[in-house]
């Protein structure tokens, strides 16, 4: 079958977006792997799918698949691209959207400056709900990885994140430690690994190894998790600029019980059709 697609990116974190409202297609893991293959397919970090909502209070259903074919709960950069996609393709004219995901509801707002604001909801900090194998909640934990004891913070933004503070992201061992953290047995559903450098109370640098993908140019949920971790440790203020390899995001978090707000761009690269 010939399937229409759109290639998009959020700060270099790239996506193939499929409208499965106007098109009828049963997407399977093998199709995702084919689409994501950078040599034999289109190439992307994740495949994003637009579907009709099951929740009557939502405008759309938003589904996310990693390059390895696994379906995941959340993708902040993808959410911004989702908001741009449904407006560009005239699936809606609304600037404010309620979007259903596998872990709850997202609220998306397209601003006049074309930046997209995403209400990511309140972070989850209880280990059992992340999930993370810890007896009780703490702001920091010790994780034994490759004969090294890492100090990590663990946060769920609808998907699990382990965040460690490093002196310099440019020399952080992301390629070596990222996969080991991702597959650590203390994370039964695996985890995204963030490496955060504190520049000032209002600015951080961040690199993220995403589960099922590897290091990406940007990770929106990872940026949110890093700011939450830094705030919990008393290192950051309420509004923080997060500089990722692909560009900058603005993250705002008023504290526990409040939602994390992420603001940043979304870009369309090209459109086409692919046979699956």
Steps between C-alpha positions, in 0.01 A plus 500: 500500500615855425495706817535879523750623760658822623859529622534745791741588777508675835852638547645216293304224678341370180171327427295337229140609561206295372141618474296186575175693510490579127684177416411151623801285580596249771847608609721221635849493653659383173351801319640736762847348467483535123391864516766586760791334317734779390657297220208300361202709611416863570695525823388634838533471875128432544186441296204711615143399427186717493186300578140577598465531878347232718446755776198718413666802664807481271548641149745232385689193611880531487712182474880477500724218374876484546727410211522140629124458458406525868209724598578752773297728722624849437709726274504873567672605177257279314205667673604837359528349152162332549338838572652654187413198284127487578464873432711495181298205369171670588394226738413786736505879510537521877806653660433315826476122487419221741693191396462146633816295560559156649569656839243778512408835349730766351401862446668665200494869406629650175612856575499801270879478467448141369668352804303215653430485872442158651347439842684178586305446821641459849811284530482165675763459772385184681737214406231233458309715252802592284580198527831479690612241752548709813358439846393861549497834324809723508631798306812300407592133476821303449511284186785253451604497134820356350693505830387861551250635752291769333290748692170523312159660532208297368195671348211393280354749253265231373819309415789417736819708526821462700688831524859539616689827546830523313774761495502536120251348256755518219715236672223304674517124423154491340587231243654272764266548797176581318422142386605358838266734686221435247512124558582504872293236684375758750289644213256222403371697199844640413575871531617811317839618628562875534837666560452854636753781542393790723605826334303728733173479700320598178702305243614141446658293227362153437569187299258208502535134406143397417388144557447309178671775297839608639621856541277754326549864408228599746259337745207709620387273782866462597535879524195511726633216717839671533345826618282314751807314629699823529214680675456215748869525588486879544720567197256675265240774495142476371575591137801339334652503152610151400769493231506169315723404204214590262399831661328657801174435686337709770378296796289637785407313817350669805565199720338184628134463408536734201534407132823537306466739205729453201528756218691460176486478119369236259621474140371324188778360279321334208198289403464192285356152458650168594399145413445274802 
